[in-house]
Amino acid sequence: MSVLKPDTLVRNPEGCRVVSAVEINAEADRVWAIVGNFAGFDKFIPALQRIDMHGSGVRSVRVKHFADGENVVIEQLNSHDHVNRCMTWSLIYTTLNIGNLWASMQVSSTGPGRSLATWTIQAEPWTGGAEALPDFQAFLQGFADDAMNNVRQMLV
């Protein structure tokens, strides 16, 4: 009989890094109220139908249901710092072609009435290996850029 040892599928991804940053004509706390709400990404990502939360604060889990009725993403909040306006989360499960994913959101003040919101994603595809990375990275970049531009439009 073999001895089972601790293991996990959740690990820091290698793959590719995507950064989407937008300058916004709004106070940093106002921007953070939108992008710092782990349960509220459906407010600025139209592809999401709804988000179901399980728990609150660090270690809470969100289930993102997509408007297509088929896709789902489950993620866990790793850190959330309201004072410094930053948070991180990791993928637990998805029906999309994503193997592992770590992400962060951060908002900083860039002057009176101005801020910078930055969404960083480090991820790798579930299938396709290195040859899939260019298309995978383009998909992630487009998704993040669209979402962050929506945040900017919400605060015009």
Buried (B, 14 or more C-beta within 10 A) or exposed (E): EEEEEEEEEEEEBEBBEBEBBBEBEBBBEBBBBBBBBBBBBBBBBEEBBEBEEEEEEBEBBBBBBBEEEEBBBBBBBBEBEEEEBBBBBBBBEBEBBBBBBBBBBBBBBEEEEBBBBBBBBBBBBBEEEEEBBEEBBEBBBEBBBBBBEBBBEBBE
